[in-house]
Amino acid sequence: MRRSIDLMAIAISLGCLPLMVLPSLPSDEYWFILASILIILAVKFQGYFIFVTLFGLGFLWSTATAKQYLSSIEPYIDRILVVTAKVESVNTYVSSEIQTNLITPHYVKFSIINISDEPLPSPIPIAINWEQSNLIKAGQIWQLTIKTKVVHSYLNEGGFDKQRFAIANQSLLKAKVIKSALLEDKSNLRQIIADRCLSYINLFNNRGILLALGFGDRSQIETHNRITMIQTGVAHLMAISGMHILLVFSISFVLTKGLIFCLPQRFICFLLPIIIGWLSSVGYTWLTGFNPPALRAIFALSIWIYLRYKNNQISAWQKINRIIAALLIVDPLMILSESFWLSCYAVVSLIFLFDWLPLPKIVKHKKRWYLFRLLHLQFGLTLLLLPIQLYVFHSISVVSLVTNLIAIPIISLVTFPAILLALLFSFFDCFYIALWLWFVAENSLEWLFYCLNYLNLMWLNISMDFYYLSFIGWLTLIIMRTAIWRRFSFTIFIILIIALSPFYKQPDYLWRMDVLDVGHGLAIVIHNGKSAVLYDTGAKWENSSAAEQVIIPFLQWHNLQVEGIIISHNHNDHIGGLSYLHQRYPNAWLMSSSSGLPNNYNCLANHNFNWNNLNFKVLWPTKLVDNTENADSCVIHITDGRFSVLLTGDLERKQEHELVLQYKQDLSSTILQTPHHGSNTSSSYPFLNYVNPVNALTSTSRYNPWQLPANKITARYKELKINYHVTAREGQISLLFYPTSWQQKTMRHDIYPRWYHDWFGSLPFYE
């Protein structure tokens, strides 16, 4: 019977896996056909095809859940709506007792209750960009006129997949406020607790981390602290997860067990510490807003308590198998969540480590061997977690073993317990005790970050070509445990050669050009698989840049070294990432038409140079200026002798006319980077006729205020029978050039086609 349950759990979990790789969700017709076939198999053959049947049910359930979620929000994308909505996010920016108009614009989670005064069957979650002067509080009910949009990810190799993340957390819908009116000004209990705690938390330098551990709000962690945590491998300790839920349960369990000794014997109950621990964990999960990782953790803890209470004599492998299946039954979309995979993978690694490399009995039961036990645990996890860490972050921290040995005891034994008790005493207005506890938490973080800043020495970015090498820890442990090296040494040697094959890998193309999806801006990478030249660097934003979020991850993914950077002109959406890229690649040469930049080479007409069998010829401008504008864009013609690319920056109609007069047929190119993002100011008929490209590539964002590319320009390219491609629609656009042919691939349709990469909502500017 136990084997049957475990087999059923595996089948259901495997049935949800296709949701990760499906290029599109099955239509209703195919879904019902598959469901009918499964019903016939189940009735006719009964238990003989139980595994296949449950696998099919898992597939049907997961795809139906995905279709249901999308269908519930798609009618409301890209529309102006009048809604009644309840605030779900706790305001942690400023206490609700302090009225101020100086609130930083930020996204607030709402639940839409009704639309146009018509109640909804179930509330729709939405994130609204709050720029109003009114103070927002959890529990309030507002009537809002909103303009909705959908989370639309930059899609590039190596980059963060925002669309997948949003669907996994069922938070695709976003909006901005046009008009607002407060209907009910009543704070809920979570907001009241936050208000009482904020008066203490705002006194300390590390308020962002205190808020993250106390309320699950990581949005206010300072950038330098965030980078330090990532690069030292301790960021997982500052995000509410299974470890924190387990700590809450353990602390409550131990405290309750200690208090039981003060009770008369007739009031002592064996289950009381477990019940109090579970209720405390649920309460903390509620306080942090039931974020998905915490919700998964509390659900897993509940199943574990149930299995323990039932006294089922099952192994740890069986428990984790059933818990994963139960989680996916409740919410199949969590299989798209990286945090779900990180949690499951970490637990599986722990079980594997203690099953296959257990500690000697003398070490297990001696308290003085605590450091050795912690070292065994951390070193084993560091090796076993390499594959998932590289897959998610594309990087590893060399010092994570040491930093976690310091951070885990500090956070679990000092910082987090102090915060939990501080939350309790702050709520009951025990001023001096609460202040002292917040002070303890703050000082523990100060000491921790002092150590982390000192140890933040080596953060390695790993190309995905070397991903298979990350399994070396697993292979070593399995080989040591099974001693298969004695009989299968040749097989092990072959596996090692396969893992090392990226060192000898050669690209199958002569050269390649990638137009990266950087939103409204431009960033193009020309490379041969080893070294690269960049044309423009995308925009710089308030707290980040396209260089950090898109360009660097792409370069690391392909293991490219930047040799040169060409800047078309000085507008932010083209030059924004230059300073950051120069920090990362200080030896890269710079070319531009601006006399105000430290150029190694000037971008002036008729300047030619060769790079890796490619000829770069500058066509425009004819003179240098201090602050370059659209008209001064550095225009470059790149050719391998057979195929060619024309890069135009933000060139405008007048300069296009000058180029036509001067170069005429010499403008002819296989590929054209559309001037000025497809604006009406460019792409004149004479210019397009002389360039006569096969494909035109436009870089712009979906929700840009200029509504680019312009409908008139899009129609012009179609009229001239030029294939027109837009990064906002297709993501990264890659061109691979071979000796006698070339090929174009797009991220959304060719490189990584997935149903969760679909264009949700209307196509206002691309039809």
N, C-alpha and C positions, 0 to 999 in steps of 0.2 A: 504493500500500500504506500509506504514511504517512497519507494522508488517511483511509483506511478505519479505521486504528487510532484516529486522533483523533475521527472520527465515532462510533466505538464507545464511546470514553471519555465523550464528551458525552452519548450516549444513556443509558449506565449511570448517570451522575451525575444526569441529569434524572429518571430512573426512581426515584431515592431521594428526590427533593424532596417528593412527596406525603406522605411520612411526617411532615412538619412541619405539615400542615394537615388531615389526615384527622380527622373527628370520632370515628371508631371504626375499629378494625382490621377488615379483612374476615374473615368467618367462614371456617372450614375449607372449607365447601361452595363458597363463592364463590371462594376461593383456588384450589381444584382445578379449578373450571370455567375460570377465567382461564388457568391453567397449561395446560390441555388445548387451549384455543383458540390459545395461542401456539405450542404444539408442532405443531398442524395447519398454521398459517400458515408456520412455519419449514420444514416438510417439503414442503408443496405449492408454495410460491412461492420457496423457497430464499433467494437473496440479495436479492430485490426488496424485501422488507419488513424488512431487517436492522436499520434504525434503530428501527422500531416493536417488533420482537422484543426487541432489547436494552433498550429502554425498559421493556417489560413485565417482562423478567427482573430489571432493577434494582428495579422496584416489588415483584415477588414476593420477591426476596431480602431487601429491607429490611423488609417487613412480616412475613416469616417469622422474621427475626432478632428483631424486637420481640416477636412472639408467643411465641417460644421463651424469651426472657429472662423475660417475665412469668409464663409457665407454670412456670418453674423455681423461682420464689420464692413465688408466690401460695399454695401449700399450707402455707407456714410463717409467714404473716402473722397477727398477733393470736393467738399460741399460746404456751404454755409448753413449752419443749423442753429436753431433756438432750442436749448436743452435746459433741463433741470438736473443738476449734478451735485453729488455729495463729495466733500473733500475727504480723501483717504490718507494723504501724506501728513505726517506730523511736521509742523513748522519748527525747524531747529535753527533758523537763521537769527531770529530775534524773539525774545519772550513776548507772548501775547499780551502781557501786562504793560508792555512799553510800546506806545504808538509811535511809528516812524514812517516817513516816506522814503527813506534810504534803504530799500530792500533790493538786493541783487536779483535781477531776473533769473528765474530758475523754473525747471519743470516740476509741476505738482500733479500727483496722481488723483484723479477723480473717478467716480462711478456715475455714469449717466443713468438717471432714473427714468426720465421720459424725454421724448423728443416731440416738439410742437404740441405739448400738453397731452400727448398720447403715451400712456404707461408702456414700458418695455417688459417682455416676459421675464427677462433677467437683466441685471445691470451690466452695462458695457464699460469695461475699464478703458481709460484714456489718460494720456499725459498731456497736460496743458501748460504752455509756456506762460508763466505768470509775470506780467510786467506792470500790473496795476499797483496803485499806491495803497489800496486796501490791504490790511493785514489778513493773511490767509491762516485758517486754523482747522485742524482735523475735526470733523464732525459738522462743520458748517454746510448749509445747503444754499446753492447759488442758482440763479437763472442767468444763463450765459448765451450770448450770440457768438458762435465760434466758427472759424474757418479751419476745416480739418485737412489733414494730410496723413501720409503713411510713412513709416520708417523706411527709408530708401538707402541702402548701403552702398558705399564705394566698394566696387568689386574688383579686387586685384589679387594676384598671387602673393601669398604671404601676409595679406592684410587681415584685419579683424572683420568678421562677417556679422555686421550689425543686423541684417535681416534675419538670419538664422537665430541670433540671440533674441531678437524681439518676438519671433514666433514661438520659440521655446518657452519664453516667459509670458506669452499671450499679451504682448504690449505693443502691437503694431500701430495702433491708432494714436495720432498726435494732433495737436491743434494750437492755434493762437486765439486770444480773446479779442473780439471786436467791441463788445459791450457787456457789462456785467452789472448784476443787481443782487444784493444779499437778501435772501428770503428768510433764513433762520440762522441767527448768530449764537450757536451753542457749541462749545468745545466738548469733545468726548474725553474719556478718562485718559487715553494715551496722550492727548495734548496737555491735559492738566499736569500729568507726571512730567512731561517734557518741560513745561513752563517752570516748574519748581526746580528742576535740575539745571536749566540753562543759567540761572542766576549764579550757580557755582561754576559750571563748566566754562562760562565765558571769561572767567578769571585766569584761565591757564593757557599756555602757549600751544599745547597739544590738543586743543579742543576738538579738532577734526577727528583725531583717533578716538578720543573719549566718546564722541557722538557715534562713531562707527561701531564701537564695542557696546555702547549702551543702547542705541536705538537703530542700529543697522544702516545708518546714513553715512555713506562713504564719500559723498559729493564734496565735502568741505575739508578733506585731507589735503594739506599743502603739497604742491607739486614736488618739491625737493624730498619730502618725506615719502611720497608715493614712489618716486624713482629709487630711493634708497632701499625701500622694502622689497621692491621687485628685484633689484640687482643683488641683494643679499639673500634672496630666497625665503623671506619671512612674510611676504604679502598675504599668504593664506591664513596667517594668525590674526589678521585685522579684518577679515571678512567673516560675517556670521555664518557658521557652517556646522557640520556634525560635531566637531570637536567642542565648540562652545555649548551646544545643546547638551552634550554628554557631561561637560563640566558643571553646568547648572544642575543637572540631575544628580551628579555625584556629590556636589556640595550640599544640596538639599537633603539627600539621602543620609549623608554622614551627620549633619546637624540634627536631623530628626531622630536618628538612631541614638545620638547622645542625649537628647531630651527625653527619650523614652525611659531612661534610667531614673528620671525624676517622677515618673508617673506611678500610681498604684498598679499592682500586677493585673488587676481586673480590667484596666484600660489599655493594657499592652496588646498590640495587634501586630502580627508578623508582617502584614502587608502595608502597615501605615507608612514606613519610610519610603517604600516604592511608590505609593499613591501620592505622597507629598512631593517626592522627587519628580514624578511625572507631571503633576499639576504645576510645579514651578517651571518645568521646561516648557509646558504649553503657555504659561503666562509670559515667559520671556520671548517666546516665538511671536505671541500676540503683540508684545510691546515693540518688536522690531518690524511689525507690519506684515507678518506671515510671508516674508520673502521666500522665493522658491527653494533655495538651499536649506534654509531653516525648516521649512515645511516638510521637505523630504526627510530631514533628519528626525523630526518629531514623529513622523509616520513610521520610519524605520525603527525608532526607539519603542514605539507602541507595539509593533509586531514582535520585537525582541522580548519585551516584557510579557506579552501573551504566551509566546513559546516557552519562556522560562517558567511562567506560572503553571502552564499545562504540563511542565516537567517532561517535555518531549526529549528523548535521548537522541538528538540529531547532531551532526557535526556542524562546525562553523561554516563549511562550504554549503551545506544544505540550507542553513539559515540565510546566508547572503543570497543564495539562489532564489529562495522564496520571497525575500524582501524586495529584490529587484523586480521580480515578476509582479508583485502586488503594487509596487510604485508605478509600473508601466500600465497596469490595468486602470489605476486611478487617473493617471495623466500620461498618455502615450507620447505627448509632445516633448516631455522632458528628455526623451532620448536624443533630441537635438541640442541639449544643453551641455556645454563643456564642463560646467561645474558638476553635473550629474556623473559624467564620465570620470572626472577627477576623483570624486568621492568614492564611486564604486571601485575604481582602479586602485585607490589607496587602501581600501579595506581588503580587497583581494590580495594585494601585495603583502599586507600585514599577515594575513592567514598563511599565505605561501611561505613567507619568511620564517614564521614560527613553526610551521610544519616541516619544512625542508632544512632549515638551519637553526634548530632549537639551541637554547643556551644550556650548558651543563647544570645539573641539579644544584651543585654547590653555589653557582652564581645566582640561580633563581631565588634561593631562600636566604641569602645573606644580604642584610641591608647595606653593609659597607661596599657591596658591589653595585650600588645604584648607578654610578657613573658608567661602569662597564655595560650595564644593561641598556642605559640610554644611548651609549655609543653604538652598541650592536643594532639597536632599533633604528637610529638615525642613519648609520652607514648603509644598512640593508635597504632602507626606504630610498635613500639617495640614488642607489644603483638601480633599483627596480622601477622607480618612478621616472627614470630618464626618458623612456619612449613617449609617455603621455605629456611630459613637460616639453619635450622638443616639438611634439605635434601641435600643442596649444600655443606655446610661447616662442618657439623657434630659437631659444636661447637657454643657457644654463648658467647658474652661479657656481663658480668654483669654490666659494667660501661658504656655501649653504650648510655644509655639514657642521662647521664651527658655529655659524650664526644661529642655527636652530638649536644647538646644544645650549646656547646662552638664552635665546629668546623663548623657547618653549617653557622652561621652568619659571622665567620671570612673568610671562603672560598668564600661565595656568595657575601659578601659586600665589602671585602677588597682584598683578594689574587687574585681571578679570574678576577675581573674588572681591577686590576692593571696589570695583565699579558696581558689581551686583549689590553689595551691601550699601554703597552710596546711593544707589537708586531707591532702595527701600527707605533709608533714613531721610533722604531728601523729600520723599513723598509725605512722610510724617512730620516734617519740619523740625527734625532734631539737628539744629544748625551746626553746633560744634562737632558732633560726631560725623555728620555728612561732610562738612568741610575738611575734616581730617582725612576721611576716606578718599575724597577726591584728590587731596594733596598727596596721599600715598600713591594713588594710581598715576598721577602726573609725574611724580619723581621717579617712579619705576620706569616710565616711558622715557624720561630725560636720560636716565642712566643707560637704558637699552639703546637709544639712538646715538649716544656717545660711542658705545661699542660698535654699533653697525657702521657709523661713518668712518670709524678707524679701520674696520675690517673690509670695507667696500673696495676691494682691490681688483678683482677679476670677474668680469661679466662677458661670457663668450657667446657670440652670435654664430649659430651653426646653420650651414646650408642644408636644405632638405635632401640634397644628394647623399648626405652622410647619415640619413635617418636610421638606416638599418644597424649602424654601429651602436646605437643607443640600446640595443637588445643584448649587449655584451654581458651586462650584469645577470640577466635571466639565464643566458647560455652558460655562463661560468658556474652559477649555482646548480643548474640542472646537471652539468657535466661532472661537477664535484660529487654531487649526491648519488648519481646513478653509476658513476665510474664508466660511462660508455666510451671514454677515450681509449680504454683498453682494447675494445673490439671494433670500434667505428672511428678510428683516428683519421682515416682518409675522408670520411663524410664530414667530420668536424673541420678538416682542412679546407674542403670545398666551401663550406658555409662561411668560413673566415674570408676566403677569396672573394665570395659574392659580396660580403659586407664591405670589403676594401675596394670593390670595383669602381666606386665613384672617383677614386684618385686617378683612374686611367680613362674615365669617361670623356668622350669627345662629342660635341654637338653635331647633329646631322645636317645643319644648315650652315651656309657660309657666313651670314650675318642676320641680324634680327632687329626689328624696331617695335617698341611697345609704347603705345599711347596710353598712359595710366589714367585711371578714373580718379581724379582729384577734386571732383565737384567743379565749381566755376573757377577755372584756371587752366594751366597747361603744364604738363610734365611728360617729356618723351625720353625714352632710354634707347640709345642705339648701341648694340653690343655684339660680340662674337662668342658669347658663352663664358668669357673670362674677364675681359675688361670692357668698360663702358664709357660713353660720352653722353652727358645729359643736355637736353635742350629745354630750358626753363625748369623751375623748381616748385611750381604750385604756390598756393597762398600761405600766408602766416595768419593764424587766428589769435584770439586773446590768450589762450593757455597752451596752444600747440601749433602745429603746422602740418601741411601736406607732406613735407619732407620726413617728419617723425612718424606719421601715421601710415603713409602709403609708400613713399619712395624708398626709404631705408629698409622696411620689411621686404619690399620687392627685390632690392639688391641683395639682401641677405639670403632670400629664398633661392636665388640663382647663383649665389657665391660670386658676385661681380665686384670688381674693384674699379672705382671711378677714376679715370685718367684726366677727364676734362669736363668743364661745365660751360655751356653757351647760354647767355641770357639775351632774350629777344629785346626786352625793354624793361623799364623800371617800375611798372605797375605791380602792386602787391601780389596779384594772382599769378604773376609770372616769376617774380624775384623773391617772394616771401620766404622760401626755404633755403636761400643761398647761405646765410650765415651759419645755419645749423649744419649744412652739408660741408661747408669749409672746415668746420670743427672736426667732423668725422673723417674727411679726406683732405688734409692740409696740403698734400702734394699735387692735388688736381689743378691743372691750369684753367684760367678763366678767360673767356672771350665775350666781349659785348661791344655795343656801339656807344656806350656811355663813358665820357672822360672822367666821370666822378667815381668810377669803380677801379680797383687795382688790377687792371687787365694784364694778362701775359701776352695776349694777342688782341688786336683791334679788329672789330667786325666792320670792315669797309669793303665796298664793292670792288670786285676783281681780285680779292685776296683768295688764294687757293692753298690748300694743304691736303696731304694724304694721311689717312689713319686706318691701319689694318686693311689694306687693299681697297679702301673706299676713298673717293675723291670728294672733298668738301669745297664748294665754290660759293663765295659770298656774292650775292646779287644786289643787296641793299643794306644800309644806306650809303650815301656818298660822302658823308662827313660825320665827325663825332660831335655829340652835344653833351652837356653836363647831366641833364635830367631827361632821359629819353621818354618819348610818348609813343602812341600807336604808330604815328607816321615815321618814327625812327626805328621800327622793328628790324631786327637782324634777320634778313631773309637768306636762307642757305639751300643750295641745290646739292643733294648727295646722290652719288651714283657709283655702281660697281662695274660700269661699262655696259651693262645690259638693262638693268632696272634702276629706277631713280625715284627719289622722294624730294618734294619741295616743302620746306618748313617756312611758314610765313609770319608766325607770331600774331600780332593784332594789326597787320597791314590794312590800310584803308584804300578806298577807290582811287584817289588821286595818285597814290604811289603805285597801285596796280597798273594804272595807265602809263606811268613812267617806265615801268618794267616792260610793258608790251612794246613801247616805242624803241626801247634799247635792245631787247633780247629776242623778241618775236618767237620763232620756232624753237629757240634754245630754252624756252621755258617748259617745253614738253616734259611731262613727268608721269611715271606710273601711278604714284600716290601723291595726293595733295593734303596737307594739313590745312583745313578750312580757315581762312583769315578771320580774325576777330570773333571767334566762337559762333560763326554763322549769323553775324549781325547784318542789318540792312546797309551798313556803311561800307561793306566789302563784297567780294565775290561778284564783280561786274562781269557782264557777258563777254567782252573782249578778252579779259584776263582768263576766264574759264575756257574759252575757245582755244587760246594759244597753249595753255597748260595741258588741256585735254586729258585729264587723269582718268584712270579706270575706277579708282575708289577715292572718295573724299572723307576725311576723318575729322570730326568736330568734338572738341572737349568742352563740356559744360555740365552744369548740375541740373537735377530735375526741377527743384523749386527755386530757380533763380529769379530775382525781381524784374529782370529785363525780358523775360519770356523768350530766351534764346535756346535754340536757333530760331530765327524769325520764319514764320510760315512762308513768306514771300521767297526767301532764300532757299528753303527746303524745296519748294515747288520749282525753282529755277534749276537746281541740280537734277531733279527728276526729269524736267523738260529736256535737259541736255543728255539724258541717259547716263548720268554719272552715279555710280553706286554711292549712297550717302549713309554714313554710319556715325552714331552719336554715343559718346561714352556714358551719358546718363541713362541711355536705353540699354546698352549692351555691355557696360562695364569696360574693363581693360580690353584694348584692341591690339592684337599682336600680329605682326607681319613677319613671316619667315621666308628668307630669300635663299634659293638654291641655285646651282649653276645654270639651269635652263628653265626654271619656273619659280613661282612664288605662291605663297598660301597665306590667307588671312583667317585668324581665329579670334573669337570674342569670348570673354569670360562667361557671359550669361548663357550663351548658346552652344559653345564648342568646348571650351577648356573645363568648365565646371558647371554643366547644366543640372540644375536642381529645382524642384518645384518651389522651394522656399526662396529662390532667386527670381521668381516671376515678378513682372511689373504689375503690382496690385493697384487697382483703381483705374482712372481714365488715362488716355494718352493725348493730352491737350495740344502738344506742340510737335508730335512725331507721326501723326497719322498721314 
